[in-house]
Amino acid sequence: RKDDVVISRLVPPDWDWNQVHPSLGTPLMAIVPDGLRLSSNTSRTAPIWKLIRFCMAQGADPRKVAHHLENSRSTWGSEGTAYPKLDAVDRSGHSALSLVFSFRRAC
């Protein structure tokens, strides 16, 4: 598929899919807020789900916990738009899975 080729060419072959960014956490954790915000992501064929499946196929572990993140609250978005603002949730100490549940509880 064309979109898989584009993604795979953008990522270096030795990329660590479980590395932790100082404020965003793991690559999967960085995707979580956008996946929850966009109402079009309810379809299994939505681009966000393709991206998540691709990341996991490359070795991203949704259970990887990111400890001690700095400035890790996500507050982007605007009320009343297709990209709504989520309540701020501190990503520190979460995995991608637990972060989904924390955002859902906060909303």
GROMACS elastic network, one bead per residue, 0.5 to 0.9 nm:
[ bonds ]
;  ai    aj funct       b0    kb
    1     4     6  0.55296   500
    1     5     6  0.65607   500
    2     5     6  0.52127   500
    2     6     6  0.64768   500
    2     7     6  0.89219   500
    3     6     6  0.51561   500
    3     7     6  0.63408   500
    3     8     6  0.86164   500
    3    50     6  0.88970   500
    4     7     6  0.52185   500
    4     8     6  0.60079   500
    4     9     6  0.85421   500
    4    50     6  0.84656   500
    4    51     6  0.85778   500
    4    54     6  0.76845   500
    5     8     6  0.51677   500
    5     9     6  0.61247   500
    5    10     6  0.86941   500
    6     9     6  0.53433   500
    6    10     6  0.64210   500
    7    10     6  0.52424   500
    7    11     6  0.65905   500
    7    51     6  0.83252   500
    7    54     6  0.84742   500
    8    11     6  0.54853   500
    8    12     6  0.79477   500
    8    13     6  0.83562   500
    8    54     6  0.87782   500
    9    12     6  0.73344   500
    9    13     6  0.87311   500
   11    14     6  0.83557   500
   11    15     6  0.66800   500
   12    15     6  0.53800   500
   13    16     6  0.89487   500
   15    18     6  0.88914   500
   15    19     6  0.86507   500
   16    19     6  0.55018   500
   16    59     6  0.81205   500
   16    60     6  0.80952   500
   17    20     6  0.87721   500
   17    26     6  0.74045   500
   17    27     6  0.65529   500
   17    28     6  0.84114   500
   17    55     6  0.70634   500
   17    56     6  0.81824   500
   17    58     6  0.70242   500
   17    59     6  0.59170   500
   17    61     6  0.76670   500
   18    26     6  0.58091   500
   18    27     6  0.70684   500
   18    28     6  0.84879   500
   18    59     6  0.74845   500
   18    60     6  0.54353   500
   18    61     6  0.64396   500
   18    62     6  0.87506   500
   18    64     6  0.68376   500
   19    25     6  0.78080   500
   19    26     6  0.57713   500
   19    27     6  0.75111   500
   19    60     6  0.89318   500
   19    66     6  0.89177   500
   20    23     6  0.82920   500
   20    24     6  0.74903   500
   20    27     6  0.75577   500
   20    65     6  0.87639   500
   20    66     6  0.62592   500
   20    67     6  0.86855   500
   20    69     6  0.87105   500
   21    24     6  0.53161   500
   21    26     6  0.61722   500
   21    27     6  0.79679   500
   21    30     6  0.89430   500
   21    66     6  0.85067   500
   21    69     6  0.79256   500
   22    25     6  0.63643   500
   22    66     6  0.88808   500
   22    68     6  0.80394   500
   22    69     6  0.53140   500
   22    70     6  0.60449   500
   22    71     6  0.84446   500
   22    72     6  0.82155   500
   23    68     6  0.87489   500
   23    69     6  0.50078   500
   23    71     6  0.56878   500
   23    73     6  0.82895   500
   23    91     6  0.79799   500
   23    92     6  0.81647   500
   24    27     6  0.77159   500
   24    29     6  0.67064   500
   24    30     6  0.53673   500
   24    66     6  0.89029   500
   24    69     6  0.74921   500
   24    70     6  0.85265   500
   24    71     6  0.85694   500
   24    72     6  0.61388   500
   24    73     6  0.87046   500
   24    74     6  0.87915   500
   24    91     6  0.73635   500
   24    92     6  0.88305   500
   25    28     6  0.80224   500
   25    29     6  0.57290   500
   25    30     6  0.64731   500
   25    65     6  0.81848   500
   25    66     6  0.54844   500
   25    67     6  0.82390   500
   25    69     6  0.69338   500
   25    72     6  0.80695   500
   25    91     6  0.70873   500
   25    92     6  0.75780   500
   25    94     6  0.84412   500
   25    95     6  0.81982   500
   25    96     6  0.85823   500
   26    29     6  0.50510   500
   26    30     6  0.63403   500
   26    31     6  0.88989   500
   26    60     6  0.82935   500
   26    61     6  0.88190   500
   26    62     6  0.85690   500
   26    64     6  0.75230   500
   26    65     6  0.81078   500
   26    66     6  0.68573   500
   26    95     6  0.78844   500
   26    96     6  0.75415   500
   27    30     6  0.51404   500
   27    31     6  0.66360   500
   27    55     6  0.80030   500
   27    60     6  0.75830   500
   27    96     6  0.86998   500
   28    31     6  0.51785   500
   28    32     6  0.64802   500
   28    52     6  0.69536   500
   28    55     6  0.74490   500
   28    56     6  0.84728   500
   28    60     6  0.70896   500
   28    61     6  0.79618   500
   28    62     6  0.65623   500
   28    95     6  0.85075   500
   28    96     6  0.57622   500
   28    97     6  0.89284   500
   29    32     6  0.52589   500
   29    33     6  0.79103   500
   29    62     6  0.79326   500
   29    66     6  0.88693   500
   29    91     6  0.79435   500
   29    94     6  0.84489   500
   29    95     6  0.67914   500
   29    97     6  0.81844   500
   29    99     6  0.71715   500
   29   100     6  0.86189   500
   30    33     6  0.70820   500
   30    34     6  0.81961   500
   30    96     6  0.82416   500
   31    34     6  0.57070   500
   31    35     6  0.62318   500
   31    36     6  0.88963   500
   31    48     6  0.79433   500
   31    51     6  0.88033   500
   31    52     6  0.79035   500
   31    96     6  0.85365   500
   32    35     6  0.51104   500
   32    36     6  0.62962   500
   32    37     6  0.86696   500
   32    96     6  0.67867   500
   32    97     6  0.87135   500
   32    99     6  0.73913   500
   32   100     6  0.64643   500
   32   103     6  0.88991   500
   33    36     6  0.52293   500
   33    37     6  0.60444   500
   33    38     6  0.87610   500
   33    74     6  0.75458   500
   33    76     6  0.89579   500
   33    86     6  0.76911   500
   33    99     6  0.88115   500
   33   100     6  0.79332   500
   33   103     6  0.78593   500
   34    37     6  0.50672   500
   34    38     6  0.62243   500
   34    48     6  0.81245   500
   34    83     6  0.81765   500
   35    38     6  0.60007   500
   35    39     6  0.83504   500
   35    40     6  0.89832   500
   35    41     6  0.63069   500
   35    42     6  0.89831   500
   35    48     6  0.61396   500
   35    49     6  0.80271   500
   36    39     6  0.73427   500
   36    41     6  0.74987   500
   36    86     6  0.87043   500
   36   100     6  0.78321   500
   36   103     6  0.82168   500
   36   104     6  0.83297   500
   37    40     6  0.88738   500
   37    41     6  0.83606   500
   37    77     6  0.82742   500
   37    82     6  0.78146   500
   37    83     6  0.56905   500
   37    84     6  0.58483   500
   37    85     6  0.74645   500
   37    86     6  0.72725   500
   38    41     6  0.57774   500
   38    42     6  0.84599   500
   38    82     6  0.64110   500
   38    83     6  0.58278   500
   38    84     6  0.76748   500
   39    42     6  0.63454   500
   39    82     6  0.72657   500
   39    83     6  0.83059   500
   40    43     6  0.68473   500
   40    46     6  0.69819   500
   40    82     6  0.89404   500
   41    44     6  0.75223   500
   41    45     6  0.82011   500
   41    46     6  0.52930   500
   41    47     6  0.76021   500
   41    48     6  0.66286   500
   41    49     6  0.74202   500
   42    45     6  0.85319   500
   42    46     6  0.71704   500
   43    46     6  0.53172   500
   43    49     6  0.82908   500
   44    47     6  0.86007   500
   44    48     6  0.89459   500
   44    49     6  0.63276   500
   44    50     6  0.81175   500
   45    48     6  0.82769   500
   45    49     6  0.65776   500
   45    50     6  0.67698   500
   46    49     6  0.55869   500
   46    50     6  0.66749   500
   46    51     6  0.89728   500
   47    50     6  0.50236   500
   47    51     6  0.62201   500
   47    52     6  0.86861   500
   48    51     6  0.50574   500
   48    52     6  0.62142   500
   48    53     6  0.86401   500
   49    53     6  0.60464   500
   49    54     6  0.83926   500
   50    53     6  0.51827   500
   50    54     6  0.60556   500
   50    55     6  0.86268   500
   51    54     6  0.50283   500
   51    55     6  0.61593   500
   51    56     6  0.86324   500
   52    55     6  0.51272   500
   52    56     6  0.61942   500
   52    57     6  0.85385   500
   52    60     6  0.87250   500
   53    56     6  0.51514   500
   53    57     6  0.60279   500
   53    58     6  0.86022   500
   54    57     6  0.50779   500
   54    58     6  0.63148   500
   54    59     6  0.88746   500
   54    60     6  0.87975   500
   55    58     6  0.51398   500
   55    59     6  0.65337   500
   55    60     6  0.54079   500
   55    61     6  0.85908   500
   56    59     6  0.50216   500
   56    61     6  0.63713   500
   56    62     6  0.77743   500
   57    60     6  0.71468   500
   60    63     6  0.88937   500
   60    64     6  0.82825   500
   61    64     6  0.55577   500
   61    95     6  0.87423   500
   61    96     6  0.83471   500
   62    65     6  0.83467   500
   62    95     6  0.61844   500
   62    97     6  0.57351   500
   62    98     6  0.88043   500
   63    94     6  0.85631   500
   63    95     6  0.51948   500
   63    96     6  0.64293   500
   63    97     6  0.62824   500
   63    98     6  0.80198   500
   64    94     6  0.80378   500
   64    95     6  0.51880   500
   64    96     6  0.72669   500
   64    97     6  0.88086   500
   65    92     6  0.82757   500
   65    93     6  0.60437   500
   65    94     6  0.51658   500
   65    96     6  0.76702   500
   65    98     6  0.88680   500
   66    69     6  0.69372   500
   66    91     6  0.76637   500
   66    92     6  0.59488   500
   66    93     6  0.53911   500
   66    94     6  0.57908   500
   66    95     6  0.62451   500
   66    96     6  0.89578   500
   67    91     6  0.85587   500
   67    92     6  0.52872   500
   67    94     6  0.72424   500
   68    92     6  0.55015   500
   68    93     6  0.67387   500
   69    72     6  0.58980   500
   69    90     6  0.85492   500
   69    91     6  0.70746   500
   69    93     6  0.78199   500
   70    73     6  0.86084   500
   70    92     6  0.76664   500
   71    74     6  0.86356   500
   71    90     6  0.81475   500
   71    91     6  0.89127   500
   72    89     6  0.79092   500
   72    90     6  0.54588   500
   72    91     6  0.53847   500
   72    92     6  0.65514   500
   73    87     6  0.89656   500
   73    88     6  0.53775   500
   73    89     6  0.53065   500
   73    91     6  0.63294   500
   73    92     6  0.86282   500
   74    85     6  0.89091   500
   74    86     6  0.74445   500
   74    87     6  0.77606   500
   74    88     6  0.53674   500
   74    89     6  0.63488   500
   74    90     6  0.73855   500
   74    91     6  0.80789   500
   75    85     6  0.62936   500
   75    86     6  0.60736   500
   75    87     6  0.65279   500
   75    88     6  0.52941   500
   75    89     6  0.81685   500
   76    83     6  0.86511   500
   76    84     6  0.80591   500
   76    85     6  0.56215   500
   76    86     6  0.71370   500
   76    88     6  0.88556   500
   77    81     6  0.80666   500
   77    82     6  0.88897   500
   77    83     6  0.54764   500
   77    86     6  0.69944   500
   78    81     6  0.59648   500
   78    82     6  0.83455   500
   78    83     6  0.62961   500
   78    86     6  0.86630   500
   79    82     6  0.85505   500
   79    83     6  0.77060   500
   79    85     6  0.56708   500
   79    86     6  0.88390   500
   80    83     6  0.80374   500
   80    84     6  0.63981   500
   80    85     6  0.87204   500
   81    84     6  0.55304   500
   81    85     6  0.86416   500
   85    88     6  0.87601   500
   86    89     6  0.82927   500
   86   103     6  0.73559   500
   86   106     6  0.79661   500
   86   107     6  0.66614   500
   87   103     6  0.71534   500
   87   106     6  0.59039   500
   87   107     6  0.61202   500
   88   103     6  0.80077   500
   88   106     6  0.78697   500
   89    92     6  0.89278   500
   89    99     6  0.80732   500
   89   102     6  0.69416   500
   89   103     6  0.63940   500
   89   106     6  0.74682   500
   90    93     6  0.82099   500
   90    94     6  0.83428   500
   90    99     6  0.86824   500
   90   102     6  0.89394   500
   91    94     6  0.55799   500
   91    95     6  0.80270   500
   91    96     6  0.88584   500
   91    99     6  0.66438   500
   92    95     6  0.85956   500
   94    97     6  0.77667   500
   94    98     6  0.56516   500
   94    99     6  0.56552   500
   94   102     6  0.88468   500
   95    98     6  0.52714   500
   95    99     6  0.59283   500
   95   100     6  0.86477   500
   96    99     6  0.50853   500
   96   100     6  0.64018   500
   97   100     6  0.53643   500
   97   101     6  0.68283   500
   97   102     6  0.89240   500
   98   101     6  0.52153   500
   98   102     6  0.62095   500
   98   103     6  0.87277   500
   99   103     6  0.61539   500
   99   104     6  0.85078   500
  100   103     6  0.53037   500
  100   104     6  0.61881   500
  100   105     6  0.86884   500
  101   104     6  0.50078   500
  101   105     6  0.61026   500
  101   106     6  0.85638   500
  102   105     6  0.51609   500
  102   106     6  0.61718   500
  102   107     6  0.87578   500
  103   106     6  0.50706   500
  103   107     6  0.62701   500
  104   107     6  0.53645   500
